[in-house]
Amino acid sequence: MTSSKPLRHLYLGGARSGKSKLAEAAAHLWLQQHPTGRVVYIATAQIWDQEMQARIDLHQQRRPASWQLLEQPLQLADTLAQLQTQSDQPTCVLVDCLTLWLSNQLCQTGTEETNSASLAEQAIAELVARVSGYNGPLLLVSNEVGSGIVPMGELSRQFQDLSGLMNQRLAEVCDKVTLAVAGLPMVVK
């Protein structure tokens, strides 16, 4: 992350694969190399139950208090646009997690003309466009959900399909892609 070119890095992996820890380590390294900079952590999770609260607590315990936290379950592309225009100091942005963000998108209710899946596809397109044009260090964390069986329910299949589509499109525009397996980084791109 020392080049002058912005680094957009996508971290993929299954549940508890270590993808978030790898992205956090990259943010720590960036901050060591840019001591006057800051890390902005964008959290997309929403607390719906005690188990999710415990997951969020674990992530919070690993993060330094000096990192700025933005909770953004839906308007991620807009938040990235705002951060890009507010670049008063070098900033590394870490987004965790894109599949939770996508899940939030799918849970939005559509209208008679549009359903939640088409709204989610639209949100993915906006996010990919924003990431593609982002001109600073950007670390993205997303689950790889395509390695399992095809789910039985319609919403679950939509989620799996849209996750795969989102990850493919983001992988195309990111400079690096790392797959986390058992806590180990496997360089994909």
C-alpha positions, 0 to 999 in steps of 0.5 A: 500500500505504499504506491502512489496509486490508490489501492482498492482491495477486496477481501473475500472469505466464508464466515469466520475465515479471517477476512476482517482481520486481514483487512484490519491488518492492512489498515493498521499497516497503512496507518503506520506508513501514513502517520498523519492519516486516519482510518475510517471504518464503515460498519454495515451491520444492524443489531437484530439479536444478541448473537449479532450484538456479540459479533459486533462487540468482537469487531469493536474490541479489535479496532483501535479507538482512534479509528473513526466509525461510520455506521451505514447499513444502506447508503454506502455509495453516498458515504464513499462519495462524501468521504472522497470529497472530505479528504482533508487528510490521508484517509484509508477506508475499511468497509465491513461487510458488503454482504450484510449491506446487501442483505440490508438492501434486500430487506428493503421493501420495493414498490409494485413496479420494482422489487427488492432484488432490482433495488439491490441490483441498482444499489450494487451498480452504484457501489461498483461505480463509486468503488471504480472511481474511488481515488484513495485506499479502500479495503472492502470485506465481503463473504464468499457464499457461492461455495455452498449448496444452492439455497431452497428459498427464493430470497436466499437464492436471490441473496446468493446470486446477488452476492456472487454478482456483487463480488465479481463486479467489485473484483473487476474494479479492485486492484487486489483481491484476497481470499481468506481461508482458515485465516490465511490470505490467498492472493486471487488478483 
